Amino acid sequence: MNAMNDFVSTADTPHFETAVIERGARRKRATAIAGIATALVVACGAGTALAAGAVGSSSGSHASAQTAAHSTAADRTTLLVRTSDGRIAKEQLAGASAARARVALVHFNLTPTFTRVRMPDCKKQQDAVVALSPHAPTVVHAGDTVLVTTCYR
């Protein structure tokens, strides 16, 4: 019993750097959210286009599938923001640079979070915006966080 009491009395108290632990946890959480959001954007965007093509009539199914795919791609990069005066502002960021997207989001008092996805057909430019989350038709408000997905080759 005396040996245990001596150990308790002489053992150093462990020191934890809570700021470092918290920063690591925050980074892991942000990475997980970005990965899940990217997977949802890719899955929902492709699924919507496929569903629209499958539902279309046989005579115009090709044209309707192309229209659905185009509108889905446009919606994935369209931001709808409720402004302080109650209006809804529409910002199209398809193909915009990451820097331009950051400026647009900060202008609306939004918090941008960026993630990059490798795409061999990233034609326009490196770091071009390919998706936003949330995107149209969801309306965001000042203070919200928006995940911006950019491409690279």
C-alpha positions in Angstrom: 0.0 0.0 0.0 2.9 2.4 0.8 4.4 1.8 -2.6 1.2 2.9 -4.3 0.9 6.0 -2.1 4.5 6.9 -2.9 3.8 6.5 -6.6 0.7 8.7 -6.5 2.6 11.4 -4.6 5.7 11.5 -6.9 4.2 10.8 -10.3 4.2 13.8 -12.6 0.9 15.1 -13.8 0.4 14.5 -17.5 0.4 17.6 -19.7 -2.0 17.9 -22.6 -1.8 20.6 -25.2 -5.5 21.1 -25.7 -5.2 23.7 -28.4 -3.2 21.2 -30.6 -5.7 18.4 -29.9 -8.6 20.6 -30.7 -7.1 21.9 -33.9 -6.4 18.3 -35.0 -10.0 17.3 -34.2 -11.3 20.3 -36.1 -9.1 19.5 -39.1 -10.2 15.9 -39.2 -13.9 16.9 -38.9 -13.6 19.4 -41.7 -11.9 16.9 -43.9 -14.6 14.3 -43.2 -17.3 16.8 -43.9 -15.6 17.9 -47.2 -15.3 14.3 -48.3 -18.9 13.4 -47.6 -20.2 16.6 -49.2 -18.1 16.0 -52.3 -19.4 12.4 -52.5 -22.9 13.6 -52.2 -22.5 16.3 -54.8 -21.0 13.8 -57.2 -23.6 11.2 -56.4 -26.7 13.5 -56.4 -25.6 15.4 -59.5 -25.0 12.3 -61.6 -28.1 10.6 -60.2 -30.4 13.5 -61.0 -29.1 13.6 -64.6 -29.5 9.8 -65.0 -33.0 9.8 -63.5 -34.1 12.7 -65.7 -32.9 10.8 -68.8 -34.5 7.5 -67.7 -37.9 9.2 -67.1 -37.9 11.2 -70.4 -40.0 10.1 -73.4 -38.5 7.9 -76.1 -38.9 10.5 -78.8 -37.1 13.3 -76.9 -35.2 11.4 -74.2 -31.8 12.3 -75.7 -32.6 16.0 -75.8 -34.2 16.0 -72.3 -31.2 14.1 -70.8 -28.8 16.7 -72.3 -31.0 19.5 -70.9 -31.2 17.8 -67.5 -27.4 17.2 -67.4 -26.7 20.9 -68.3 -29.2 22.3 -65.8 -27.9 19.9 -63.1 -24.3 21.0 -63.7 -25.4 24.7 -63.6 -27.3 24.1 -60.4 -24.3 22.5 -58.7 -22.3 25.7 -59.1 -25.1 28.2 -58.5 -25.2 29.9 -55.1 -28.5 31.4 -53.8 -27.9 33.9 -50.9 -30.6 35.7 -48.8 -29.3 39.2 -48.4 -29.8 41.5 -45.5 -32.7 43.3 -47.2 -34.5 39.9 -47.8 -33.8 39.5 -51.5 -32.2 36.3 -52.9 -29.0 37.0 -54.8 -27.9 34.4 -57.4 -24.2 33.9 -58.0 -23.0 31.5 -60.8 -19.5 30.2 -60.0 -19.1 27.5 -62.7 -15.5 27.6 -63.9 -14.5 30.5 -61.7 -11.2 30.4 -60.0 -10.9 29.6 -56.3 -9.8 33.2 -55.6 -12.9 34.6 -57.3 -15.1 32.2 -55.5 -13.5 33.2 -52.2 -14.1 36.9 -53.0 -17.8 36.2 -53.9 -18.5 34.2 -50.7 -16.8 36.7 -48.4 -18.8 39.5 -50.1 -22.0 37.8 -48.9 -20.5 37.2 -45.4 -20.2 33.4 -46.0 -17.4 31.2 -44.8 -15.7 29.3 -47.7 -14.2 25.9 -47.2 -12.2 24.5 -50.2 -11.6 21.0 -51.4 -9.9 19.8 -54.5 -10.9 16.9 -56.7 -8.7 15.3 -59.4 -10.5 15.5 -62.8 -8.7 14.6 -66.0 -11.2 16.8 -68.0 -10.4 19.9 -65.9 -10.1 21.9 -69.1 -10.7 25.6 -68.3 -8.1 26.2 -65.7 -6.6 24.7 -62.6 -8.6 25.3 -59.4 -11.8 26.0 -61.4 -15.0 25.7 -59.4 -16.9 22.4 -60.2 -19.4 22.2 -57.3 -20.8 24.1 -54.3 -22.4 22.7 -51.2 -25.1 23.8 -50.5 -26.1 24.9 -53.9 -29.3 25.9 -55.7 -32.1 25.5 -54.9 -30.9 25.7 -51.3 -30.7 29.3 -50.0 -27.8 30.2 -47.7 -27.6 33.0 -45.2 -24.8 35.3 -43.9 -22.6 33.3 -41.6 -23.2 30.0 -43.3 -20.3 27.8 -44.5 -20.1 26.9 -48.1 -18.0 24.0 -49.4 -16.3 24.9 -52.7 -15.0 22.0 -54.8 -12.4 22.9 -57.4 -10.7 20.6 -59.9 -7.1 19.9 -60.9 -5.5 17.6 -63.4 
